[in-house]
Amino acid sequence: MEKNLLEKFEVSDFYLTAYLLCTGMDLLGTKKENSKKTIFILRDIPSRQELISKYFEGTAKIDPLKYKGKIIDLKSLLYNSEGLCQR
């Protein structure tokens, strides 16, 4: 039986995370680096590097309402006392 290894990508940039979630990456969990820094753990995809390049170049195209919704979701997650533990 072949093992399906889950590739993970960790990022601390809040707005980049919201963007990546809009592009189809899944949030697997979070971990606290310290009281002010959270690491977001995403399921990696083959096009991640290209997506990140487009984000920083300013050429990314996503639905602004979807992006706003992901920002709201992430803020709720951060301010929830239980948060989302790593899966």
PyMOL Python script that loads the backbone (N, CA, C, O; Angstrom):
from pymol import cmd

cmd.read_pdbstr("""\
ATOM      1  N   MET A   1       0.843  -1.179   0.000  1.00  0.00           N
ATOM      2  CA  MET A   1       0.000   0.000   0.000  1.00  0.00           C
ATOM      3  C   MET A   1       0.889   1.242   0.000  1.00  0.00           C
ATOM      4  O   MET A   1       1.835   1.338   0.781  1.00  0.00           O
ATOM      5  N   GLU A   2       0.579   2.179  -0.872  1.00  0.00           N
ATOM      6  CA  GLU A   2       1.369   3.394  -1.009  1.00  0.00           C
ATOM      7  C   GLU A   2       0.914   4.439   0.006  1.00  0.00           C
ATOM      8  O   GLU A   2      -0.284   4.660   0.186  1.00  0.00           O
ATOM      9  N   LYS A   3       1.871   5.075   0.661  1.00  0.00           N
ATOM     10  CA  LYS A   3       1.548   6.125   1.627  1.00  0.00           C
ATOM     11  C   LYS A   3       1.354   7.440   0.893  1.00  0.00           C
ATOM     12  O   LYS A   3       2.151   7.803   0.028  1.00  0.00           O
ATOM     13  N   ASN A   4       0.298   8.145   1.241  1.00  0.00           N
ATOM     14  CA  ASN A   4       0.054   9.464   0.680  1.00  0.00           C
ATOM     15  C   ASN A   4       0.570  10.488   1.685  1.00  0.00           C
ATOM     16  O   ASN A   4      -0.118  10.822   2.650  1.00  0.00           O
ATOM     17  N   LEU A   5       1.770  10.978   1.459  1.00  0.00           N
ATOM     18  CA  LEU A   5       2.367  11.927   2.386  1.00  0.00           C
ATOM     19  C   LEU A   5       1.785  13.312   2.156  1.00  0.00           C
ATOM     20  O   LEU A   5       1.689  13.782   1.022  1.00  0.00           O
ATOM     21  N   LEU A   6       1.410  13.939   3.222  1.00  0.00           N
ATOM     22  CA  LEU A   6       0.829  15.262   3.164  1.00  0.00           C
ATOM     23  C   LEU A   6       1.939  16.300   3.181  1.00  0.00           C
ATOM     24  O   LEU A   6       2.693  16.398   4.149  1.00  0.00           O
ATOM     25  N   GLU A   7       2.036  17.067   2.113  1.00  0.00           N
ATOM     26  CA  GLU A   7       3.027  18.130   2.044  1.00  0.00           C
ATOM     27  C   GLU A   7       2.440  19.370   2.697  1.00  0.00           C
ATOM     28  O   GLU A   7       1.304  19.751   2.416  1.00  0.00           O
ATOM     29  N   LYS A   8       3.215  19.994   3.565  1.00  0.00           N
ATOM     30  CA  LYS A   8       2.754  21.163   4.292  1.00  0.00           C
ATOM     31  C   LYS A   8       3.598  22.372   3.935  1.00  0.00           C
ATOM     32  O   LYS A   8       4.777  22.250   3.603  1.00  0.00           O
ATOM     33  N   PHE A   9       2.981  23.532   4.009  1.00  0.00           N
ATOM     34  CA  PHE A   9       3.671  24.798   3.802  1.00  0.00           C
ATOM     35  C   PHE A   9       3.323  25.684   4.986  1.00  0.00           C
ATOM     36  O   PHE A   9       2.147  25.875   5.296  1.00  0.00           O
ATOM     37  N   GLU A  10       4.334  26.224   5.649  1.00  0.00           N
ATOM     38  CA  GLU A  10       4.117  27.078   6.820  1.00  0.00           C
ATOM     39  C   GLU A  10       4.422  28.519   6.457  1.00  0.00           C
ATOM     40  O   GLU A  10       5.411  28.814   5.785  1.00  0.00           O
ATOM     41  N   VAL A  11       3.554  29.412   6.914  1.00  0.00           N
ATOM     42  CA  VAL A  11       3.693  30.833   6.601  1.00  0.00           C
ATOM     43  C   VAL A  11       3.160  31.647   7.771  1.00  0.00           C
ATOM     44  O   VAL A  11       2.183  31.262   8.412  1.00  0.00           O
ATOM     45  N   SER A  12       3.811  32.777   8.046  1.00  0.00           N
ATOM     46  CA  SER A  12       3.341  33.634   9.140  1.00  0.00           C
ATOM     47  C   SER A  12       2.673  34.910   8.620  1.00  0.00           C
ATOM     48  O   SER A  12       2.067  35.642   9.403  1.00  0.00           O
ATOM     49  N   ASP A  13       2.770  35.187   7.334  1.00  0.00           N
ATOM     50  CA  ASP A  13       2.176  36.383   6.740  1.00  0.00           C
ATOM     51  C   ASP A  13       0.653  36.211   6.667  1.00  0.00           C
ATOM     52  O   ASP A  13       0.143  35.385   5.910  1.00  0.00           O
ATOM     53  N   PHE A  14      -0.054  37.007   7.467  1.00  0.00           N
ATOM     54  CA  PHE A  14      -1.506  36.894   7.597  1.00  0.00           C
ATOM     55  C   PHE A  14      -2.225  37.099   6.259  1.00  0.00           C
ATOM     56  O   PHE A  14      -3.058  36.278   5.874  1.00  0.00           O
ATOM     57  N   TYR A  15      -1.910  38.183   5.553  1.00  0.00           N
ATOM     58  CA  TYR A  15      -2.618  38.505   4.316  1.00  0.00           C
ATOM     59  C   TYR A  15      -2.240  37.569   3.174  1.00  0.00           C
ATOM     60  O   TYR A  15      -3.078  37.267   2.323  1.00  0.00           O
ATOM     61  N   LEU A  16      -1.008  37.111   3.141  1.00  0.00           N
ATOM     62  CA  LEU A  16      -0.608  36.103   2.164  1.00  0.00           C
ATOM     63  C   LEU A  16      -1.381  34.810   2.419  1.00  0.00           C
ATOM     64  O   LEU A  16      -1.817  34.150   1.476  1.00  0.00           O
ATOM     65  N   THR A  17      -1.547  34.454   3.671  1.00  0.00           N
ATOM     66  CA  THR A  17      -2.314  33.254   4.004  1.00  0.00           C
ATOM     67  C   THR A  17      -3.742  33.373   3.498  1.00  0.00           C
ATOM     68  O   THR A  17      -4.267  32.434   2.900  1.00  0.00           O
ATOM     69  N   ALA A  18      -4.376  34.515   3.730  1.00  0.00           N
ATOM     70  CA  ALA A  18      -5.749  34.724   3.251  1.00  0.00           C
ATOM     71  C   ALA A  18      -5.814  34.573   1.730  1.00  0.00           C
ATOM     72  O   ALA A  18      -6.736  33.955   1.198  1.00  0.00           O
ATOM     73  N   TYR A  19      -4.836  35.138   1.045  1.00  0.00           N
ATOM     74  CA  TYR A  19      -4.774  35.011  -0.416  1.00  0.00           C
ATOM     75  C   TYR A  19      -4.627  33.544  -0.838  1.00  0.00           C
ATOM     76  O   TYR A  19      -5.349  33.075  -1.718  1.00  0.00           O
ATOM     77  N   LEU A  20      -3.701  32.829  -0.216  1.00  0.00           N
ATOM     78  CA  LEU A  20      -3.476  31.429  -0.582  1.00  0.00           C
ATOM     79  C   LEU A  20      -4.720  30.585  -0.327  1.00  0.00           C
ATOM     80  O   LEU A  20      -5.003  29.658  -1.086  1.00  0.00           O
ATOM     81  N   LEU A  21      -5.458  30.892   0.724  1.00  0.00           N
ATOM     82  CA  LEU A  21      -6.708  30.173   0.981  1.00  0.00           C
ATOM     83  C   LEU A  21      -7.722  30.447  -0.128  1.00  0.00           C
ATOM     84  O   LEU A  21      -8.501  29.564  -0.486  1.00  0.00           O
ATOM     85  N   CYS A  22      -7.717  31.650  -0.666  1.00  0.00           N
ATOM     86  CA  CYS A  22      -8.612  31.991  -1.777  1.00  0.00           C
ATOM     87  C   CYS A  22      -8.268  31.226  -3.049  1.00  0.00           C
ATOM     88  O   CYS A  22      -9.136  30.991  -3.890  1.00  0.00           O
ATOM     89  N   THR A  23      -7.013  30.840  -3.190  1.00  0.00           N
ATOM     90  CA  THR A  23      -6.563  30.156  -4.406  1.00  0.00           C
ATOM     91  C   THR A  23      -6.748  28.644  -4.332  1.00  0.00           C
ATOM     92  O   THR A  23      -6.443  27.935  -5.292  1.00  0.00           O
ATOM     93  N   GLY A  24      -7.240  28.151  -3.209  1.00  0.00           N
ATOM     94  CA  GLY A  24      -7.528  26.724  -3.111  1.00  0.00           C
ATOM     95  C   GLY A  24      -6.679  25.943  -2.133  1.00  0.00           C
ATOM     96  O   GLY A  24      -6.904  24.746  -1.948  1.00  0.00           O
ATOM     97  N   MET A  25      -5.718  26.579  -1.505  1.00  0.00           N
ATOM     98  CA  MET A  25      -4.945  25.868  -0.489  1.00  0.00           C
ATOM     99  C   MET A  25      -5.811  25.696   0.754  1.00  0.00           C
ATOM    100  O   MET A  25      -6.659  26.541   1.042  1.00  0.00           O
ATOM    101  N   ASP A  26      -5.604  24.622   1.481  1.00  0.00           N
ATOM    102  CA  ASP A  26      -6.394  24.326   2.678  1.00  0.00           C
ATOM    103  C   ASP A  26      -5.592  24.622   3.936  1.00  0.00           C
ATOM    104  O   ASP A  26      -4.394  24.346   4.008  1.00  0.00           O
ATOM    105  N   LEU A  27      -6.274  25.187   4.922  1.00  0.00           N
ATOM    106  CA  LEU A  27      -5.662  25.425   6.227  1.00  0.00           C
ATOM    107  C   LEU A  27      -5.720  24.140   7.030  1.00  0.00           C
ATOM    108  O   LEU A  27      -6.801  23.618   7.302  1.00  0.00           O
ATOM    109  N   LEU A  28      -4.552  23.629   7.410  1.00  0.00           N
ATOM    110  CA  LEU A  28      -4.471  22.400   8.194  1.00  0.00           C
ATOM    111  C   LEU A  28      -4.409  22.675   9.685  1.00  0.00           C
ATOM    112  O   LEU A  28      -4.851  21.859  10.493  1.00  0.00           O
ATOM    113  N   GLY A  29      -3.862  23.823  10.047  1.00  0.00           N
ATOM    114  CA  GLY A  29      -3.736  24.133  11.458  1.00  0.00           C
ATOM    115  C   GLY A  29      -2.929  25.392  11.670  1.00  0.00           C
ATOM    116  O   GLY A  29      -2.529  26.066  10.721  1.00  0.00           O
ATOM    117  N   THR A  30      -2.700  25.696  12.932  1.00  0.00           N
ATOM    118  CA  THR A  30      -1.895  26.844  13.320  1.00  0.00           C
ATOM    119  C   THR A  30      -0.995  26.434  14.469  1.00  0.00           C
ATOM    120  O   THR A  30      -1.238  25.437  15.150  1.00  0.00           O
ATOM    121  N   LYS A  31       0.037  27.215  14.667  1.00  0.00           N
ATOM    122  CA  LYS A  31       0.847  27.042  15.870  1.00  0.00           C
ATOM    123  C   LYS A  31       1.367  28.408  16.277  1.00  0.00           C
ATOM    124  O   LYS A  31       1.678  29.249  15.433  1.00  0.00           O
ATOM    125  N   LYS A  32       1.456  28.612  17.565  1.00  0.00           N
ATOM    126  CA  LYS A  32       1.927  29.887  18.108  1.00  0.00           C
ATOM    127  C   LYS A  32       3.435  29.861  18.241  1.00  0.00           C
ATOM    128  O   LYS A  32       3.994  28.963  18.872  1.00  0.00           O
ATOM    129  N   GLU A  33       4.100  30.849  17.643  1.00  0.00           N
ATOM    130  CA  GLU A  33       5.541  31.027  17.819  1.00  0.00           C
ATOM    131  C   GLU A  33       5.789  31.722  19.150  1.00  0.00           C
ATOM    132  O   GLU A  33       6.686  31.348  19.905  1.00  0.00           O
ATOM    133  N   ASN A  34       4.987  32.732  19.421  1.00  0.00           N
ATOM    134  CA  ASN A  34       5.014  33.464  20.676  1.00  0.00           C
ATOM    135  C   ASN A  34       3.651  34.141  20.817  1.00  0.00           C
ATOM    136  O   ASN A  34       2.747  33.867  20.029  1.00  0.00           O
ATOM    137  N   SER A  35       3.490  35.009  21.794  1.00  0.00           N
ATOM    138  CA  SER A  35       2.182  35.612  22.034  1.00  0.00           C
ATOM    139  C   SER A  35       1.707  36.517  20.897  1.00  0.00           C
ATOM    140  O   SER A  35       0.521  36.837  20.815  1.00  0.00           O
ATOM    141  N   LYS A  36       2.625  36.931  20.021  1.00  0.00           N
ATOM    142  CA  LYS A  36       2.256  37.848  18.943  1.00  0.00           C
ATOM    143  C   LYS A  36       2.412  37.253  17.545  1.00  0.00           C
ATOM    144  O   LYS A  36       2.093  37.921  16.561  1.00  0.00           O
ATOM    145  N   LYS A  37       2.887  36.033  17.435  1.00  0.00           N
ATOM    146  CA  LYS A  37       3.140  35.467  16.111  1.00  0.00           C
ATOM    147  C   LYS A  37       2.517  34.083  15.982  1.00  0.00           C
ATOM    148  O   LYS A  37       2.772  33.188  16.787  1.00  0.00           O
ATOM    149  N   THR A  38       1.695  33.933  14.950  1.00  0.00           N
ATOM    150  CA  THR A  38       1.069  32.654  14.642  1.00  0.00           C
ATOM    151  C   THR A  38       1.588  32.158  13.304  1.00  0.00           C
ATOM    152  O   THR A  38       1.719  32.929  12.353  1.00  0.00           O
ATOM    153  N   ILE A  39       1.879  30.884  13.236  1.00  0.00           N
ATOM    154  CA  ILE A  39       2.271  30.231  11.991  1.00  0.00           C
ATOM    155  C   ILE A  39       1.048  29.503  11.455  1.00  0.00           C
ATOM    156  O   ILE A  39       0.400  28.747  12.179  1.00  0.00           O
ATOM    157  N   PHE A  40       0.735  29.732  10.187  1.00  0.00           N
ATOM    158  CA  PHE A  40      -0.376  29.040   9.532  1.00  0.00           C
ATOM    159  C   PHE A  40       0.193  27.864   8.759  1.00  0.00           C
ATOM    160  O   PHE A  40       1.175  28.004   8.030  1.00  0.00           O
ATOM    161  N   ILE A  41      -0.425  26.715   8.922  1.00  0.00           N
ATOM    162  CA  ILE A  41       0.033  25.498   8.251  1.00  0.00           C
ATOM    163  C   ILE A  41      -0.987  25.157   7.169  1.00  0.00           C
ATOM    164  O   ILE A  41      -2.154  24.883   7.450  1.00  0.00           O
ATOM    165  N   LEU A  42      -0.510  25.182   5.922  1.00  0.00           N
ATOM    166  CA  LEU A  42      -1.379  24.954   4.773  1.00  0.00           C
ATOM    167  C   LEU A  42      -0.991  23.667   4.061  1.00  0.00           C
ATOM    168  O   LEU A  42       0.159  23.230   4.111  1.00  0.00           O
ATOM    169  N   ARG A  43      -1.980  23.066   3.394  1.00  0.00           N
ATOM    170  CA  ARG A  43      -1.696  21.917   2.532  1.00  0.00           C
ATOM    171  C   ARG A  43      -1.045  22.481   1.274  1.00  0.00           C
ATOM    172  O   ARG A  43      -1.620  23.341   0.606  1.00  0.00           O
ATOM    173  N   ASP A  44       0.140  22.005   0.956  1.00  0.00           N
ATOM    174  CA  ASP A  44       0.895  22.543  -0.170  1.00  0.00           C
ATOM    175  C   ASP A  44       0.295  22.072  -1.495  1.00  0.00           C
ATOM    176  O   ASP A  44      -0.312  21.004  -1.576  1.00  0.00           O
ATOM    177  N   ILE A  45       0.476  22.885  -2.515  1.00  0.00           N
ATOM    178  CA  ILE A  45       0.050  22.538  -3.870  1.00  0.00           C
ATOM    179  C   ILE A  45       1.198  22.862  -4.824  1.00  0.00           C
ATOM    180  O   ILE A  45       2.040  23.704  -4.514  1.00  0.00           O
ATOM    181  N   PRO A  46       1.238  22.201  -5.983  1.00  0.00           N
ATOM    182  CA  PRO A  46       2.351  22.409  -6.918  1.00  0.00           C
ATOM    183  C   PRO A  46       2.511  23.854  -7.390  1.00  0.00           C
ATOM    184  O   PRO A  46       3.630  24.280  -7.675  1.00  0.00           O
ATOM    185  N   SER A  47       1.432  24.608  -7.479  1.00  0.00           N
ATOM    186  CA  SER A  47       1.511  25.972  -8.008  1.00  0.00           C
ATOM    187  C   SER A  47       1.773  27.030  -6.939  1.00  0.00           C
ATOM    188  O   SER A  47       1.688  28.224  -7.226  1.00  0.00           O
ATOM    189  N   ARG A  48       2.090  26.615  -5.714  1.00  0.00           N
ATOM    190  CA  ARG A  48       2.259  27.574  -4.617  1.00  0.00           C
ATOM    191  C   ARG A  48       3.280  28.665  -4.926  1.00  0.00           C
ATOM    192  O   ARG A  48       2.991  29.845  -4.727  1.00  0.00           O
ATOM    193  N   GLN A  49       4.448  28.304  -5.400  1.00  0.00           N
ATOM    194  CA  GLN A  49       5.491  29.307  -5.632  1.00  0.00           C
ATOM    195  C   GLN A  49       5.052  30.333  -6.670  1.00  0.00           C
ATOM    196  O   GLN A  49       5.324  31.524  -6.522  1.00  0.00           O
ATOM    197  N   GLU A  50       4.379  29.877  -7.714  1.00  0.00           N
ATOM    198  CA  GLU A  50       3.874  30.798  -8.737  1.00  0.00           C
ATOM    199  C   GLU A  50       2.811  31.735  -8.151  1.00  0.00           C
ATOM    200  O   GLU A  50       2.793  32.926  -8.463  1.00  0.00           O
ATOM    201  N   LEU A  51       1.939  31.203  -7.314  1.00  0.00           N
ATOM    202  CA  LEU A  51       0.911  32.023  -6.668  1.00  0.00           C
ATOM    203  C   LEU A  51       1.537  33.094  -5.778  1.00  0.00           C
ATOM    204  O   LEU A  51       1.109  34.249  -5.786  1.00  0.00           O
ATOM    205  N   ILE A  52       2.541  32.704  -5.020  1.00  0.00           N
ATOM    206  CA  ILE A  52       3.218  33.654  -4.135  1.00  0.00           C
ATOM    207  C   ILE A  52       3.913  34.741  -4.958  1.00  0.00           C
ATOM    208  O   ILE A  52       3.872  35.916  -4.595  1.00  0.00           O
ATOM    209  N   SER A  53       4.542  34.355  -6.050  1.00  0.00           N
ATOM    210  CA  SER A  53       5.200  35.334  -6.918  1.00  0.00           C
ATOM    211  C   SER A  53       4.188  36.354  -7.443  1.00  0.00           C
ATOM    212  O   SER A  53       4.454  37.556  -7.440  1.00  0.00           O
ATOM    213  N   LYS A  54       3.038  35.874  -7.889  1.00  0.00           N
ATOM    214  CA  LYS A  54       2.003  36.779  -8.392  1.00  0.00           C
ATOM    215  C   LYS A  54       1.508  37.713  -7.287  1.00  0.00           C
ATOM    216  O   LYS A  54       1.239  38.887  -7.538  1.00  0.00           O
ATOM    217  N   TYR A  55       1.390  37.196  -6.084  1.00  0.00           N
ATOM    218  CA  TYR A  55       0.946  38.010  -4.946  1.00  0.00           C
ATOM    219  C   TYR A  55       1.903  39.175  -4.712  1.00  0.00           C
ATOM    220  O   TYR A  55       1.475  40.323  -4.599  1.00  0.00           O
ATOM    221  N   PHE A  56       3.194  38.876  -4.642  1.00  0.00           N
ATOM    222  CA  PHE A  56       4.181  39.919  -4.359  1.00  0.00           C
ATOM    223  C   PHE A  56       4.455  40.826  -5.559  1.00  0.00           C
ATOM    224  O   PHE A  56       4.893  41.962  -5.382  1.00  0.00           O
ATOM    225  N   GLU A  57       4.206  40.342  -6.769  1.00  0.00           N
ATOM    226  CA  GLU A  57       4.361  41.174  -7.959  1.00  0.00           C
ATOM    227  C   GLU A  57       3.161  42.098  -8.164  1.00  0.00           C
ATOM    228  O   GLU A  57       3.236  43.062  -8.925  1.00  0.00           O
ATOM    229  N   GLY A  58       2.060  41.798  -7.485  1.00  0.00           N
ATOM    230  CA  GLY A  58       0.847  42.591  -7.648  1.00  0.00           C
ATOM    231  C   GLY A  58       0.025  42.202  -8.860  1.00  0.00           C
ATOM    232  O   GLY A  58      -0.808  42.981  -9.324  1.00  0.00           O
ATOM    233  N   THR A  59       0.253  40.995  -9.380  1.00  0.00           N
ATOM    234  CA  THR A  59      -0.482  40.538 -10.564  1.00  0.00           C
ATOM    235  C   THR A  59      -1.498  39.453 -10.254  1.00  0.00           C
ATOM    236  O   THR A  59      -2.100  38.894 -11.171  1.00  0.00           O
ATOM    237  N   ALA A  60      -1.699  39.145  -8.983  1.00  0.00           N
ATOM    238  CA  ALA A  60      -2.651  38.107  -8.583  1.00  0.00           C
ATOM    239  C   ALA A  60      -4.079  38.575  -8.848  1.00  0.00           C
ATOM    240  O   ALA A  60      -4.397  39.754  -8.690  1.00  0.00           O
ATOM    241  N   LYS A  61      -4.918  37.655  -9.245  1.00  0.00           N
ATOM    242  CA  LYS A  61      -6.322  37.956  -9.508  1.00  0.00           C
ATOM    243  C   LYS A  61      -7.190  37.022  -8.674  1.00  0.00           C
ATOM    244  O   LYS A  61      -7.249  35.817  -8.919  1.00  0.00           O
ATOM    245  N   ILE A  62      -7.866  37.606  -7.677  1.00  0.00           N
ATOM    246  CA  ILE A  62      -8.805  36.838  -6.863  1.00  0.00           C
ATOM    247  C   ILE A  62     -10.041  37.691  -6.615  1.00  0.00           C
ATOM    248  O   ILE A  62     -10.013  38.911  -6.772  1.00  0.00           O
ATOM    249  N   ASP A  63     -11.102  37.043  -6.232  1.00  0.00           N
ATOM    250  CA  ASP A  63     -12.358  37.720  -5.911  1.00  0.00           C
ATOM    251  C   ASP A  63     -12.173  38.518  -4.620  1.00  0.00           C
ATOM    252  O   ASP A  63     -11.854  37.939  -3.581  1.00  0.00           O
ATOM    253  N   PRO A  64     -12.366  39.832  -4.670  1.00  0.00           N
ATOM    254  CA  PRO A  64     -12.132  40.653  -3.474  1.00  0.00           C
ATOM    255  C   PRO A  64     -13.052  40.305  -2.305  1.00  0.00           C
ATOM    256  O   PRO A  64     -12.641  40.411  -1.150  1.00  0.00           O
ATOM    257  N   LEU A  65     -14.287  39.894  -2.586  1.00  0.00           N
ATOM    258  CA  LEU A  65     -15.199  39.526  -1.498  1.00  0.00           C
ATOM    259  C   LEU A  65     -14.778  38.201  -0.847  1.00  0.00           C
ATOM    260  O   LEU A  65     -14.927  38.012   0.360  1.00  0.00           O
ATOM    261  N   LYS A  66     -14.256  37.305  -1.661  1.00  0.00           N
ATOM    262  CA  LYS A  66     -13.741  36.044  -1.112  1.00  0.00           C
ATOM    263  C   LYS A  66     -12.523  36.324  -0.230  1.00  0.00           C
ATOM    264  O   LYS A  66     -12.380  35.740   0.845  1.00  0.00           O
ATOM    265  N   TYR A  67     -11.650  37.218  -0.689  1.00  0.00           N
ATOM    266  CA  TYR A  67     -10.461  37.601   0.077  1.00  0.00           C
ATOM    267  C   TYR A  67     -10.867  38.230   1.402  1.00  0.00           C
ATOM    268  O   TYR A  67     -10.315  37.891   2.449  1.00  0.00           O
ATOM    269  N   LYS A  68     -11.818  39.135   1.360  1.00  0.00           N
ATOM    270  CA  LYS A  68     -12.314  39.764   2.589  1.00  0.00           C
ATOM    271  C   LYS A  68     -12.870  38.704   3.547  1.00  0.00           C
ATOM    272  O   LYS A  68     -12.625  38.761   4.752  1.00  0.00           O
ATOM    273  N   GLY A  69     -13.613  37.748   3.008  1.00  0.00           N
ATOM    274  CA  GLY A  69     -14.172  36.680   3.837  1.00  0.00           C
ATOM    275  C   GLY A  69     -13.092  35.839   4.505  1.00  0.00           C
ATOM    276  O   GLY A  69     -13.225  35.466   5.670  1.00  0.00           O
ATOM    277  N   LYS A  70     -12.026  35.539   3.773  1.00  0.00           N
ATOM    278  CA  LYS A  70     -10.919  34.753   4.349  1.00  0.00           C
ATOM    279  C   LYS A  70     -10.205  35.537   5.443  1.00  0.00           C
ATOM    280  O   LYS A  70      -9.783  34.959   6.444  1.00  0.00           O
ATOM    281  N   ILE A  71     -10.065  36.851   5.260  1.00  0.00           N
ATOM    282  CA  ILE A  71      -9.454  37.689   6.292  1.00  0.00           C
ATOM    283  C   ILE A  71     -10.304  37.651   7.558  1.00  0.00           C
ATOM    284  O   ILE A  71      -9.778  37.504   8.661  1.00  0.00           O
ATOM    285  N   ILE A  72     -11.606  37.782   7.397  1.00  0.00           N
ATOM    286  CA  ILE A  72     -12.518  37.726   8.548  1.00  0.00           C
ATOM    287  C   ILE A  72     -12.423  36.371   9.239  1.00  0.00           C
ATOM    288  O   ILE A  72     -12.368  36.298  10.466  1.00  0.00           O
ATOM    289  N   ASP A  73     -12.404  35.292   8.445  1.00  0.00           N
ATOM    290  CA  ASP A  73     -12.290  33.942   9.015  1.00  0.00           C
ATOM    291  C   ASP A  73     -10.999  33.777   9.808  1.00  0.00           C
ATOM    292  O   ASP A  73     -11.013  33.234  10.912  1.00  0.00           O
ATOM    293  N   LEU A  74      -9.881  34.246   9.248  1.00  0.00           N
ATOM    294  CA  LEU A  74      -8.592  34.107   9.934  1.00  0.00           C
ATOM    295  C   LEU A  74      -8.547  34.935  11.210  1.00  0.00           C
ATOM    296  O   LEU A  74      -8.006  34.487  12.221  1.00  0.00           O
ATOM    297  N   LYS A  75      -9.109  36.137  11.173  1.00  0.00           N
ATOM    298  CA  LYS A  75      -9.146  36.963  12.388  1.00  0.00           C
ATOM    299  C   LYS A  75      -9.971  36.282  13.469  1.00  0.00           C
ATOM    300  O   LYS A  75      -9.588  36.285  14.639  1.00  0.00           O
ATOM    301  N   SER A  76     -11.095  35.700  13.088  1.00  0.00           N
ATOM    302  CA  SER A  76     -11.917  34.968  14.057  1.00  0.00           C
ATOM    303  C   SER A  76     -11.129  33.812  14.657  1.00  0.00           C
ATOM    304  O   SER A  76     -11.193  33.562  15.861  1.00  0.00           O
ATOM    305  N   LEU A  77     -10.397  33.123  13.819  1.00  0.00           N
ATOM    306  CA  LEU A  77      -9.583  32.004  14.278  1.00  0.00           C
ATOM    307  C   LEU A  77      -8.525  32.467  15.276  1.00  0.00           C
ATOM    308  O   LEU A  77      -8.308  31.818  16.299  1.00  0.00           O
ATOM    309  N   LEU A  78      -7.869  33.585  14.982  1.00  0.00           N
ATOM    310  CA  LEU A  78      -6.810  34.096  15.854  1.00  0.00           C
ATOM    311  C   LEU A  78      -7.348  34.561  17.201  1.00  0.00           C
ATOM    312  O   LEU A  78      -6.695  34.391  18.231  1.00  0.00           O
ATOM    313  N   TYR A  79      -8.535  35.145  17.189  1.00  0.00           N
ATOM    314  CA  TYR A  79      -9.087  35.684  18.427  1.00  0.00           C
ATOM    315  C   TYR A  79      -9.918  34.683  19.201  1.00  0.00           C
ATOM    316  O   TYR A  79     -10.357  34.972  20.315  1.00  0.00           O
ATOM    317  N   ASN A  80     -10.141  33.513  18.630  1.00  0.00           N
ATOM    318  CA  ASN A  80     -10.824  32.439  19.339  1.00  0.00           C
ATOM    319  C   ASN A  80      -9.823  31.848  20.326  1.00  0.00           C
ATOM    320  O   ASN A  80      -8.715  31.486  19.930  1.00  0.00           O
ATOM    321  N   SER A  81     -10.183  31.745  21.579  1.00  0.00           N
ATOM    322  CA  SER A  81      -9.244  31.291  22.609  1.00  0.00           C
ATOM    323  C   SER A  81      -8.725  29.878  22.345  1.00  0.00           C
ATOM    324  O   SER A  81      -7.612  29.543  22.749  1.00  0.00           O
ATOM    325  N   GLU A  82      -9.522  29.052  21.672  1.00  0.00           N
ATOM    326  CA  GLU A  82      -9.092  27.672  21.401  1.00  0.00           C
ATOM    327  C   GLU A  82      -8.247  27.596  20.138  1.00  0.00           C
ATOM    328  O   GLU A  82      -7.341  26.767  20.054  1.00  0.00           O
ATOM    329  N   GLY A  83      -8.527  28.441  19.160  1.00  0.00           N
ATOM    330  CA  GLY A  83      -7.759  28.434  17.921  1.00  0.00           C
ATOM    331  C   GLY A  83      -7.912  27.128  17.148  1.00  0.00           C
ATOM    332  O   GLY A  83      -8.818  26.342  17.428  1.00  0.00           O
ATOM    333  N   LEU A  84      -7.059  26.902  16.210  1.00  0.00           N
ATOM    334  CA  LEU A  84      -7.063  25.705  15.394  1.00  0.00           C
ATOM    335  C   LEU A  84      -5.730  25.020  15.569  1.00  0.00           C
ATOM    336  O   LEU A  84      -4.698  25.538  15.143  1.00  0.00           O
ATOM    337  N   CYS A  85      -5.744  23.865  16.189  1.00  0.00           N
ATOM    338  CA  CYS A  85      -4.481  23.153  16.393  1.00  0.00           C
ATOM    339  C   CYS A  85      -4.087  22.435  15.111  1.00  0.00           C
ATOM    340  O   CYS A  85      -4.908  22.229  14.217  1.00  0.00           O
ATOM    341  N   GLN A  86      -2.848  22.067  15.043  1.00  0.00           N
ATOM    342  CA  GLN A  86      -2.314  21.389  13.878  1.00  0.00           C
ATOM    343  C   GLN A  86      -2.940  20.015  13.727  1.00  0.00           C
ATOM    344  O   GLN A  86      -3.096  19.280  14.702  1.00  0.00           O
ATOM    345  N   ARG A  87      -3.300  19.672  12.483  1.00  0.00           N
ATOM    346  CA  ARG A  87      -3.853  18.347  12.178  1.00  0.00           C
ATOM    347  C   ARG A  87      -2.774  17.462  11.609  1.00  0.00           C
ATOM    348  O   ARG A  87      -3.033  16.303  11.285  1.00  0.00           O
TER     349      ARG A  87
END
""", "prot")
cmd.dss("prot")
cmd.show_as("cartoon", "prot")
cmd.util.cbc("prot")
cmd.orient("prot")
